[in-house]
Amino acid sequence: MASIRKRGNSYQITVSNGRDIYDNQILERVTWKPDPDKTEKQNQKALERFAMEFEDKVKNGKVPKGEKMTYKEYAKLWLAEYANKQMEQTSIERCESSLNGIIIPAIGHLKLTEIQPLHITRLYNDLQEHGYTRNGIEKHYSTTTIRRIHQIISSSLNTAVYWQLIESNPCARVKPPKVEKTTDVRHFTLEQTQAFLDQLDKPYSVAHWGRTKANGEESTKLYETKFIDLQYKVLFYLAIFGGFRRGELIALIWDDIDFNNNSITISKSSARTKDGIITKAPKTFSSNRTVTLPLETMKLLKKHKAEQQRYKLSLGTYWKGTGHIFTQSDGKQMDISTPNKVFQKIIKIYNNTHEDKLPMITLHGLRHTSATLLIAQNIDIKTVSHRLGHSEISTTLDIYAHALEKQDINAANSLSELFQKKA
């Protein structure tokens, strides 16, 4: 029969599970906490019922044992029973990568009950100070990456506590390295943004070599003049004037566009997984938003829609599109890696013909550019945060502190000039 003992605000339930080879009694224990919203009588009944169920599981061998299960074995269970049901596919794949590449090689051999705060602390210190060698390649990890690893370990062990495999989470006594605040948010300045937009309308040359002559002489180098495809121009305009994320842009369909109100509704995002590109609703409620766009951008969208429609008719049955704004040549959704490749290509084309080089930022840098330029135009931070789809205004404040500091300096200078004029 199960033994019930009160321990502070909880109860410890103990059940005998036979004897080991040394004739010592094997005891299985679990902790149960009463529901504060229930009466004492209701909790007593719930406790007795829980104790009976636990005893039944022990007798039928259905209770996983934290002292017998290694972290490697548990991680597999956690991914299957928790992560696959509670997390986004992209997050699951990041977890699997960190678990298999870093965490399991370090602590996978330990039993769940053996994992101590010191084991985890040493792992973080090693990653930060010495890096980690895999397949002969040494890699050093940033504090941001180590904190993400900490989140995975902590989340998995929190679930182990909830599943009553261990009594407490050792991560609660571990301090991951602090992330140093940085103002290095890479983006275009106003002048650079204008230069980039101008480049989208300019022709560029692509070199081709003809066939080698029969006598072995090198053929003449030929040049072909090209223009940036309209759909890429539209995509970059939306990134700058809408501040949209790459996944949000790739997921856009024509039904998301309101030409009457010059706005775009963001209600989904695309991401790459090991099974291909998936499109799902954004992770946070605030990422669902409607953003107003400048008239010039909407005119470009209309032009692109008409051009796409003409191209669709010319392909006939070869068109495989399902309404996406940005597509491959057969109408299927554009690959998520394509926009950044084209973006980097345009920057290189510009830099090859100009002395005032553009910084080699990523496509996400256009989102930072959008926010920074809005702040420079004295747009209130709440509006900026909404357009970006941030869940908290504090997120916007933290990321764009550099732009806000400049505005603070401008505000001080404006006040100074105001009183100097009066003097």
C-alpha positions as CSV (number, residue, x, y, z in Angstrom):
1,M,0.0,0.0,0.0
2,A,1.2,3.5,-0.8
3,S,2.6,5.6,2.1
4,I,1.7,9.3,2.1
5,R,3.8,11.8,4.1
6,K,3.2,15.6,4.2
7,R,6.3,17.7,3.4
8,G,5.7,21.4,3.7
9,N,3.1,22.4,1.1
10,S,3.3,19.1,-0.7
11,Y,3.0,15.3,-0.1
12,Q,5.5,12.6,-0.8
13,I,4.0,9.3,-1.9
14,T,6.2,6.2,-1.5
15,V,5.5,2.7,-2.9
16,S,7.5,-0.5,-2.4
17,N,8.7,-2.0,-5.7
18,G,10.2,-5.3,-4.5
19,R,13.8,-5.9,-3.5
20,D,17.2,-5.6,-5.2
21,I,19.8,-8.4,-5.5
22,Y,21.1,-7.4,-2.0
23,D,17.6,-7.9,-0.5
24,N,17.2,-4.1,0.0
25,Q,13.7,-2.7,-0.5
26,I,13.3,-0.7,-3.7
27,L,11.2,2.4,-3.0
28,E,9.5,4.5,-5.7
29,R,8.7,8.1,-4.7
30,V,6.7,10.9,-6.2
31,T,5.7,14.4,-5.0
32,W,2.1,15.7,-5.2
33,K,1.0,19.3,-4.7
34,P,-2.6,20.2,-3.7
35,D,-4.7,22.4,-5.9
36,P,-5.1,25.8,-4.1
37,D,-8.5,26.3,-5.9
38,K,-10.0,23.1,-4.3
39,T,-11.3,22.5,-0.8
40,E,-9.3,20.5,1.7
41,K,-11.8,17.6,1.3
42,Q,-11.5,17.7,-2.5
43,N,-7.7,17.7,-2.3
44,Q,-7.7,14.8,0.1
45,K,-9.7,12.7,-2.4
46,A,-7.5,13.8,-5.2
47,L,-4.4,12.8,-3.2
48,E,-5.7,9.4,-2.4
49,R,-6.7,8.8,-6.0
50,F,-3.3,10.0,-7.2
51,A,-1.6,7.6,-4.7
52,M,-3.6,4.7,-5.9
53,E,-2.9,5.4,-9.5
54,F,0.8,5.8,-8.8
55,E,0.9,2.5,-6.9
56,D,-0.8,0.8,-9.8
57,K,1.8,2.2,-12.3
58,V,4.6,1.0,-10.1
59,K,3.2,-2.5,-9.9
60,N,2.7,-2.6,-13.7
61,G,6.2,-1.2,-14.4
62,K,4.9,2.0,-16.0
63,V,6.8,4.5,-13.9
64,P,9.9,5.9,-15.7
65,K,12.8,6.2,-13.3
66,G,15.0,9.3,-13.4
67,E,17.8,7.5,-11.5
68,K,17.9,4.8,-14.2
69,M,17.3,7.0,-17.3
70,T,20.3,8.8,-18.9
71,Y,19.9,12.3,-20.2
72,K,20.4,10.9,-23.8
73,E,17.5,8.5,-23.3
74,Y,15.4,11.2,-21.7
75,A,16.1,13.7,-24.5
76,K,14.7,11.3,-27.0
77,L,11.6,10.9,-24.9
78,W,11.3,14.7,-24.3
79,L,11.5,15.4,-28.1
80,A,8.8,12.8,-28.9
81,E,6.4,13.4,-26.1
82,Y,6.8,17.2,-25.4
83,A,8.7,19.1,-28.1
84,N,6.9,17.6,-31.1
85,K,3.5,18.5,-29.6
86,Q,4.3,21.9,-28.0
87,M,6.9,23.6,-30.3
88,E,7.2,24.9,-33.8
89,Q,8.9,22.6,-36.3
90,T,11.8,25.1,-36.8
91,S,12.3,25.2,-33.0
92,I,12.3,21.4,-32.8
93,E,15.0,21.2,-35.4
94,R,17.1,23.7,-33.6
95,C,16.7,21.8,-30.4
96,E,17.6,18.5,-32.1
97,S,20.7,20.1,-33.5
98,S,21.9,21.5,-30.2
99,L,21.1,18.3,-28.3
100,N,22.9,16.0,-30.7
101,G,25.8,18.3,-31.5
102,I,26.6,19.8,-28.0
103,I,24.4,18.9,-25.1
104,I,24.2,15.0,-25.3
105,P,28.0,14.6,-26.0
106,A,28.6,16.6,-22.8
107,I,26.0,15.3,-20.3
108,G,24.1,12.6,-22.2
109,H,25.8,9.8,-20.3
110,L,24.6,11.1,-16.9
111,K,21.5,9.8,-15.2
112,L,18.8,12.4,-14.8
113,T,19.3,12.3,-11.0
114,E,23.1,12.7,-11.4
115,I,23.0,16.0,-13.3
116,Q,24.2,18.7,-11.0
117,P,24.5,22.5,-11.5
118,L,28.3,22.1,-11.7
119,H,28.0,19.8,-14.8
120,I,26.0,22.4,-16.6
121,T,28.2,25.3,-15.5
122,R,31.3,23.5,-16.7
123,L,29.6,22.9,-20.1
124,Y,28.9,26.6,-20.5
125,N,32.4,27.6,-19.4
126,D,34.0,25.2,-21.9
127,L,31.8,26.4,-24.7
128,Q,32.7,30.0,-23.9
129,E,36.4,29.7,-23.2
130,H,37.6,26.7,-25.2
131,G,34.8,26.2,-27.8
132,Y,33.7,22.7,-28.8
133,T,35.4,20.4,-31.3
134,R,33.2,18.3,-33.6
135,N,34.5,16.3,-36.6
136,G,37.9,17.9,-36.1
137,I,36.5,21.4,-36.4
138,E,36.8,23.7,-33.4
139,K,34.0,26.2,-32.9
140,H,33.6,28.9,-30.3
141,Y,30.2,29.9,-29.2
142,S,28.8,33.3,-28.4
143,T,27.0,34.1,-25.1
144,T,23.7,34.4,-27.1
145,T,24.1,30.8,-28.4
146,I,25.1,29.5,-24.9
147,R,22.0,31.1,-23.5
148,R,19.9,29.3,-26.1
149,I,21.5,26.0,-25.1
150,H,20.7,26.9,-21.5
151,Q,17.0,27.4,-22.5
152,I,16.9,23.9,-24.1
153,I,18.5,22.1,-21.1
154,S,16.3,24.0,-18.6
155,S,13.1,23.5,-20.6
156,S,13.8,19.7,-20.9
157,L,14.6,19.3,-17.2
158,N,11.6,21.4,-16.2
159,T,9.5,18.9,-18.0
160,A,11.3,16.1,-16.2
161,V,10.3,17.7,-12.9
162,Y,6.7,18.0,-14.2
163,W,6.8,14.3,-15.2
164,Q,8.1,13.6,-11.7
165,L,11.3,12.0,-12.9
166,I,13.4,14.3,-10.8
167,E,12.6,16.5,-7.8
168,S,14.2,19.7,-9.0
169,N,15.8,21.4,-12.0
170,P,19.6,21.9,-11.6
171,C,19.4,24.7,-14.1
172,A,17.7,26.8,-11.5
173,R,21.0,27.1,-9.8
174,V,23.0,27.9,-12.9
175,K,23.6,31.4,-14.3
176,P,24.2,31.4,-18.0
177,P,26.7,34.0,-19.3
178,K,25.3,37.5,-19.7
179,V,24.8,38.9,-23.1
180,E,26.7,42.1,-23.6
181,K,24.5,44.9,-24.9
182,T,25.5,46.0,-28.3
183,T,24.5,48.8,-30.6
184,D,25.7,47.0,-33.7
185,V,22.4,46.6,-35.5
186,R,23.5,46.5,-39.1
187,H,21.4,48.6,-41.5
188,F,21.5,51.2,-44.3
189,T,21.6,54.9,-43.6
190,L,19.1,57.1,-45.4
191,E,21.6,57.9,-48.1
192,Q,22.5,54.2,-48.5
193,T,18.9,53.2,-48.7
194,Q,18.3,55.7,-51.5
195,A,21.3,54.5,-53.3
196,F,20.1,50.9,-53.1
197,L,16.6,51.8,-54.3
198,D,18.1,53.7,-57.2
199,Q,20.2,50.6,-58.1
200,L,17.0,48.5,-58.5
201,D,16.1,50.5,-61.6
202,K,19.6,50.5,-63.2
203,P,20.8,48.1,-65.8
204,Y,23.8,45.9,-65.1
205,S,26.1,43.9,-67.2
206,V,26.8,40.1,-67.1
207,A,29.9,38.8,-68.7
208,H,29.9,35.7,-70.9
209,W,32.7,33.9,-72.7
210,G,32.0,32.6,-76.2
211,R,33.3,29.2,-77.3
212,T,37.0,28.7,-77.7
213,K,38.1,29.0,-81.3
214,A,39.3,26.0,-83.3
215,N,42.9,27.3,-83.3
216,G,42.9,27.4,-79.5
217,E,42.6,31.2,-79.2
218,E,40.4,32.6,-76.4
219,S,37.0,33.8,-77.6
220,T,35.8,37.3,-77.1
221,K,34.2,38.3,-73.8
222,L,30.6,39.2,-74.4
223,Y,28.4,41.3,-72.1
224,E,24.7,41.0,-71.6
225,T,22.6,43.9,-70.2
226,K,20.0,42.9,-67.6
227,F,17.6,44.5,-65.2
228,I,16.5,43.5,-61.7
229,D,13.2,41.5,-61.9
230,L,10.2,43.5,-60.8
231,Q,9.2,41.0,-58.2
232,Y,12.5,41.4,-56.4
233,K,12.2,45.2,-56.5
234,V,8.7,44.8,-55.0
235,L,10.1,42.5,-52.3
236,F,12.8,44.9,-51.3
237,Y,10.4,47.8,-51.2
238,L,8.2,45.9,-48.8
239,A,11.1,45.0,-46.6
240,I,12.2,48.6,-46.4
241,F,8.8,50.4,-46.3
242,G,6.9,47.7,-44.4
243,G,9.7,46.3,-42.1
244,F,8.5,42.8,-42.8
245,R,10.5,39.6,-42.0
246,R,11.8,37.4,-44.7
247,G,9.4,34.5,-43.8
248,E,6.4,37.0,-43.8
249,L,7.3,38.2,-47.3
250,I,7.7,34.7,-48.7
251,A,4.3,33.7,-47.3
252,L,2.4,36.6,-48.8
253,I,-0.5,35.8,-51.2
254,W,-2.5,38.3,-53.2
255,D,-5.5,38.0,-50.8
256,D,-3.3,39.7,-48.1
257,I,-3.2,42.9,-50.2
258,D,-5.8,45.6,-49.7
259,F,-5.3,48.0,-52.7
260,N,-8.3,50.2,-51.5
261,N,-6.6,51.0,-48.2
262,N,-3.0,50.6,-49.3
263,S,-2.3,48.0,-46.7
264,I,-0.9,44.5,-46.2
265,T,-2.1,42.0,-43.6
266,I,0.5,39.7,-42.1
267,S,-1.2,36.5,-40.8
268,K,1.4,33.8,-41.6
269,S,5.1,33.1,-42.0
270,S,7.2,30.6,-44.0
271,A,10.2,28.8,-42.7
272,R,12.5,26.0,-43.9
273,T,12.5,22.7,-42.1
274,K,14.2,19.4,-43.0
275,D,10.9,18.4,-44.7
276,G,10.8,21.5,-46.9
277,I,9.3,25.0,-46.5
278,I,6.3,25.2,-44.2
279,T,3.9,28.1,-43.8
280,K,2.1,28.7,-40.4
281,A,0.6,31.4,-38.3
282,P,3.1,33.6,-36.5
283,K,4.2,32.5,-33.1
284,T,2.9,35.6,-31.3
285,F,-0.4,37.4,-31.5
286,S,1.3,40.7,-32.2
287,S,2.9,39.4,-35.3
288,N,-0.6,39.3,-36.9
289,R,-0.9,42.9,-38.0
290,T,-2.0,45.2,-40.8
291,V,0.5,47.7,-42.1
292,T,-0.1,50.7,-44.3
293,L,2.3,51.1,-47.2
294,P,3.3,54.2,-49.3
295,L,1.4,54.8,-52.5
296,E,4.5,54.2,-54.7
297,T,5.0,50.8,-53.1
298,M,1.4,49.8,-53.8
299,K,1.7,51.0,-57.4
300,L,4.7,48.7,-57.8
301,L,2.6,45.8,-56.3
302,K,-0.2,46.4,-58.8
303,K,2.3,46.5,-61.7
304,H,3.8,43.2,-60.4
305,K,0.4,41.6,-60.2
306,A,-0.4,42.5,-63.7
307,E,2.9,41.3,-65.0
308,Q,2.6,38.0,-63.1
309,Q,-0.9,37.5,-64.5
310,R,0.4,38.0,-68.1
311,Y,3.2,35.5,-67.4
312,K,0.8,33.0,-65.9
313,L,-1.4,33.1,-69.0
314,S,1.6,32.6,-71.2
315,L,2.6,29.4,-69.3
316,G,-0.9,27.9,-69.3
317,T,-0.9,24.5,-67.6
318,Y,2.8,24.8,-66.8
319,W,1.9,27.4,-64.1
320,K,1.8,25.7,-60.7
321,G,1.1,28.8,-58.6
322,T,-1.3,29.0,-55.7
323,G,-1.6,32.7,-55.3
324,H,1.8,33.6,-53.9
325,I,3.1,37.1,-54.6
326,F,6.8,36.0,-54.9
327,T,7.3,32.9,-57.0
328,Q,9.6,30.7,-58.8
329,S,9.5,30.5,-62.6
330,D,6.7,28.0,-62.6
331,G,4.5,30.0,-60.1
332,K,5.4,27.9,-57.0
333,Q,6.3,29.7,-53.8
334,M,9.7,31.3,-53.9
335,D,12.4,29.5,-52.0
336,I,13.1,31.2,-48.7
337,S,16.8,31.5,-49.4
338,T,16.4,33.3,-52.7
339,P,15.7,36.9,-51.5
340,N,18.9,37.2,-49.5
341,K,21.0,35.8,-52.4
342,V,19.5,38.4,-54.8
343,F,19.9,41.1,-52.2
344,Q,23.6,40.3,-51.7
345,K,24.1,40.2,-55.5
346,I,22.6,43.7,-55.9
347,I,24.9,45.1,-53.2
348,K,27.9,43.6,-55.0
349,I,26.8,45.0,-58.4
350,Y,26.5,48.5,-56.8
351,N,29.9,48.2,-55.0
352,N,31.6,47.2,-58.2
353,T,30.7,50.5,-59.9
354,H,30.7,53.0,-57.0
355,E,33.4,54.3,-54.6
356,D,30.9,54.9,-51.8
357,K,30.4,51.2,-51.0
358,L,27.2,49.9,-49.5
359,P,27.7,47.7,-46.3
360,M,27.2,44.0,-46.9
361,I,24.2,43.6,-44.6
362,T,21.7,40.7,-44.7
363,L,18.1,41.0,-45.9
364,H,17.0,41.3,-42.3
365,G,19.1,44.5,-42.2
366,L,16.4,46.1,-44.4
367,R,13.9,45.5,-41.5
368,H,16.4,47.2,-39.2
369,T,16.7,50.0,-41.8
370,S,12.9,50.5,-41.8
371,A,12.8,50.8,-38.0
372,T,15.8,53.1,-37.7
373,L,14.5,55.5,-40.4
374,L,11.1,55.7,-38.8
375,I,12.6,56.5,-35.5
376,A,14.8,59.2,-37.2
377,Q,11.6,60.7,-38.5
378,N,10.2,61.0,-34.9
379,I,7.6,58.3,-35.4
380,D,6.5,57.2,-31.9
381,I,8.0,53.9,-30.7
382,K,4.5,52.3,-30.2
383,T,3.8,52.7,-34.0
384,V,7.2,51.4,-34.9
385,S,6.7,48.4,-32.6
386,H,3.3,47.6,-34.2
387,R,4.7,47.8,-37.7
388,L,7.5,45.4,-36.8
389,G,5.1,43.0,-35.1
390,H,7.0,43.0,-31.8
391,S,5.1,41.5,-28.9
392,E,6.5,44.1,-26.4
393,I,7.5,47.7,-26.9
394,S,10.5,46.9,-24.7
395,T,11.8,44.6,-27.5
396,T,11.8,47.6,-29.9
397,L,13.4,49.8,-27.3
398,D,16.2,47.3,-26.7
399,I,17.0,46.6,-30.3
400,Y,16.9,50.2,-31.5
401,A,18.5,51.9,-28.5
402,H,21.2,53.3,-30.8
403,A,18.6,55.2,-32.9
404,L,16.8,56.4,-29.8
405,E,20.0,57.8,-28.4
406,K,20.6,59.8,-31.5
407,Q,17.1,61.2,-31.3
408,D,17.7,62.1,-27.7
409,I,20.8,64.1,-28.8
410,N,18.8,65.7,-31.6
411,A,16.1,66.7,-29.0
412,A,18.7,68.3,-26.8
413,N,20.2,70.2,-29.7
414,S,16.7,71.4,-30.8
415,L,16.0,72.8,-27.4
416,S,19.4,74.5,-27.3
417,E,18.8,76.1,-30.7
418,L,15.3,77.2,-29.6
419,F,16.6,79.2,-26.7
420,Q,19.6,80.5,-28.6
421,K,17.2,82.0,-31.2
422,K,15.3,83.7,-28.4
423,A,18.5,85.1,-26.9
